[in-house]
Amino acid sequence: MKPATIIGFLLIILGIVGFATGGISFTHQKKDVDLGPVQVSHQTKDTLPISPILSTIALIAGVGLVAVGARSR
């Protein structure tokens, strides 16, 4: 596969994820207290928002790159 096709597929996946979830979520585990065998920690959930406009642009650009990669064979 050509690099343009691979990047196109990644942009299509990013666009679909942006529409479906509104962003990418991830969790962090932070240690609050570390006293030998006693540890206190908490998890925080952060979301990286992806706007619908960026999702649309990523989807269109991905389809374009896949088409260019397929055409150049």
GROMACS elastic network, one bead per residue, 0.5 to 0.9 nm:
[ bonds ]
;  ai    aj funct       b0    kb
    1     4     6  0.83427   500
    1     5     6  0.64978   500
    1     6     6  0.68931   500
    1    69     6  0.81844   500
    2     5     6  0.53848   500
    2     6     6  0.65231   500
    2     7     6  0.88501   500
    2    69     6  0.63346   500
    2    70     6  0.86416   500
    3     6     6  0.51016   500
    3     7     6  0.61210   500
    3     8     6  0.83966   500
    3    69     6  0.79512   500
    4     7     6  0.52198   500
    4     8     6  0.59836   500
    4     9     6  0.86802   500
    4    62     6  0.88978   500
    4    65     6  0.55625   500
    4    66     6  0.66688   500
    4    68     6  0.74408   500
    4    69     6  0.55807   500
    5     9     6  0.62366   500
    5    10     6  0.86939   500
    5    62     6  0.81897   500
    5    65     6  0.58607   500
    5    67     6  0.78077   500
    5    68     6  0.76538   500
    5    69     6  0.50078   500
    5    70     6  0.73357   500
    6     9     6  0.52006   500
    6    10     6  0.63502   500
    6    11     6  0.87331   500
    6    65     6  0.85294   500
    6    66     6  0.77007   500
    6    69     6  0.87160   500
    7    10     6  0.50628   500
    7    11     6  0.61914   500
    7    12     6  0.86371   500
    7    62     6  0.70890   500
    7    65     6  0.72945   500
    7    66     6  0.80920   500
    8    11     6  0.51427   500
    8    12     6  0.62156   500
    8    13     6  0.86957   500
    8    58     6  0.86898   500
    8    59     6  0.84766   500
    8    61     6  0.69526   500
    8    63     6  0.62408   500
    8    64     6  0.72591   500
    8    66     6  0.51140   500
    8    67     6  0.86219   500
    8    69     6  0.85174   500
    9    12     6  0.50678   500
    9    13     6  0.62439   500
    9    14     6  0.86122   500
    9    62     6  0.60213   500
    9    63     6  0.77642   500
    9    65     6  0.82183   500
    9    66     6  0.68768   500
   10    13     6  0.51361   500
   10    14     6  0.61405   500
   10    15     6  0.86093   500
   10    62     6  0.72459   500
   11    15     6  0.60711   500
   11    16     6  0.86011   500
   11    55     6  0.87642   500
   11    58     6  0.52288   500
   11    59     6  0.60717   500
   11    60     6  0.85442   500
   11    61     6  0.70655   500
   11    63     6  0.82527   500
   12    15     6  0.50979   500
   12    16     6  0.62325   500
   12    17     6  0.86158   500
   12    55     6  0.86907   500
   12    58     6  0.63760   500
   12    60     6  0.77779   500
   12    61     6  0.79132   500
   12    63     6  0.68339   500
   13    16     6  0.51642   500
   13    17     6  0.61167   500
   13    18     6  0.84875   500
   13    58     6  0.87342   500
   13    59     6  0.78368   500
   13    62     6  0.85396   500
   14    17     6  0.51309   500
   14    18     6  0.60362   500
   14    19     6  0.86974   500
   14    55     6  0.70991   500
   14    58     6  0.69207   500
   14    59     6  0.75788   500
   15    18     6  0.50221   500
   15    19     6  0.63215   500
   15    20     6  0.86387   500
   15    50     6  0.88133   500
   15    52     6  0.84859   500
   15    54     6  0.75812   500
   15    56     6  0.63414   500
   15    57     6  0.77368   500
   15    58     6  0.52654   500
   15    60     6  0.86028   500
   15    62     6  0.84462   500
   16    19     6  0.51934   500
   16    20     6  0.60508   500
   16    21     6  0.85099   500
   16    55     6  0.71032   500
   16    56     6  0.87723   500
   16    58     6  0.88894   500
   16    59     6  0.72733   500
   17    20     6  0.50679   500
   17    21     6  0.58242   500
   17    22     6  0.72732   500
   17    23     6  0.70066   500
   17    24     6  0.76328   500
   17    50     6  0.88730   500
   17    55     6  0.81206   500
   18    21     6  0.56717   500
   18    23     6  0.51986   500
   18    24     6  0.74989   500
   18    49     6  0.80164   500
   18    50     6  0.55221   500
   18    51     6  0.71528   500
   18    52     6  0.68801   500
   18    54     6  0.81391   500
   18    55     6  0.54141   500
   18    56     6  0.87432   500
   19    22     6  0.56215   500
   19    23     6  0.79319   500
   19    50     6  0.82062   500
   19    51     6  0.82843   500
   19    52     6  0.63574   500
   19    55     6  0.63564   500
   19    56     6  0.83191   500
   20    23     6  0.81806   500
   21    24     6  0.71651   500
   21    25     6  0.87604   500
   21    49     6  0.89491   500
   21    50     6  0.87572   500
   22    47     6  0.89648   500
   22    48     6  0.86049   500
   22    49     6  0.60024   500
   22    50     6  0.56919   500
   22    51     6  0.69008   500
   22    52     6  0.75984   500
   23    47     6  0.63419   500
   23    48     6  0.53685   500
   23    51     6  0.77220   500
   24    46     6  0.84939   500
   24    47     6  0.56206   500
   24    48     6  0.51583   500
   24    49     6  0.65180   500
   24    50     6  0.75371   500
   25    45     6  0.69689   500
   25    46     6  0.57381   500
   25    48     6  0.62322   500
   25    49     6  0.84044   500
   26    44     6  0.85145   500
   26    45     6  0.58246   500
   26    46     6  0.55260   500
   26    47     6  0.63602   500
   26    48     6  0.82535   500
   27    43     6  0.65330   500
   27    44     6  0.55409   500
   27    46     6  0.60442   500
   27    47     6  0.86169   500
   28    42     6  0.83225   500
   28    43     6  0.55063   500
   28    44     6  0.52604   500
   28    45     6  0.64294   500
   28    46     6  0.77963   500
   29    41     6  0.68052   500
   29    42     6  0.57494   500
   29    44     6  0.64460   500
   29    45     6  0.89025   500
   30    40     6  0.88029   500
   30    41     6  0.54901   500
   30    42     6  0.55672   500
   30    43     6  0.62124   500
   30    44     6  0.77184   500
   31    34     6  0.70627   500
   31    39     6  0.72861   500
   31    40     6  0.60916   500
   31    42     6  0.66399   500
   31    43     6  0.88615   500
   32    39     6  0.76083   500
   32    40     6  0.54658   500
   32    41     6  0.50824   500
   32    42     6  0.73137   500
   33    38     6  0.77450   500
   33    39     6  0.54976   500
   33    41     6  0.68696   500
   34    37     6  0.76416   500
   34    38     6  0.61525   500
   34    40     6  0.66197   500
   34    41     6  0.86340   500
   35    38     6  0.51442   500
   35    39     6  0.61934   500
   35    40     6  0.87411   500
   36    39     6  0.73229   500
   50    53     6  0.83220   500
   50    54     6  0.65874   500
   50    55     6  0.67841   500
   51    54     6  0.53758   500
   51    55     6  0.63343   500
   51    56     6  0.87668   500
   52    56     6  0.61103   500
   52    57     6  0.86027   500
   53    56     6  0.51623   500
   53    57     6  0.62766   500
   53    58     6  0.86450   500
   54    57     6  0.50182   500
   54    58     6  0.60259   500
   54    59     6  0.84681   500
   55    58     6  0.51306   500
   55    59     6  0.60864   500
   55    60     6  0.86472   500
   56    59     6  0.50974   500
   56    60     6  0.61796   500
   56    61     6  0.85062   500
   57    60     6  0.52452   500
   57    61     6  0.59966   500
   57    62     6  0.83933   500
   58    61     6  0.51459   500
   58    62     6  0.59146   500
   58    63     6  0.85855   500
   59    62     6  0.51126   500
   59    63     6  0.62645   500
   59    64     6  0.86119   500
   60    63     6  0.52340   500
   60    64     6  0.61822   500
   60    65     6  0.86918   500
   61    65     6  0.61370   500
   61    66     6  0.86136   500
   62    65     6  0.51461   500
   62    66     6  0.61656   500
   62    67     6  0.85482   500
   63    66     6  0.51735   500
   63    67     6  0.61430   500
   63    68     6  0.86389   500
   64    67     6  0.51150   500
   64    68     6  0.61742   500
   64    69     6  0.85692   500
   65    68     6  0.50319   500
   65    69     6  0.60045   500
   65    70     6  0.85109   500
   66    69     6  0.50474   500
   66    70     6  0.60995   500
   66    71     6  0.84979   500
   67    70     6  0.51684   500
   67    71     6  0.60154   500
   67    72     6  0.86750   500
   68    71     6  0.51093   500
   68    72     6  0.62372   500
   69    72     6  0.55430   500
   69    73     6  0.72540   500
   70    73     6  0.59204   500
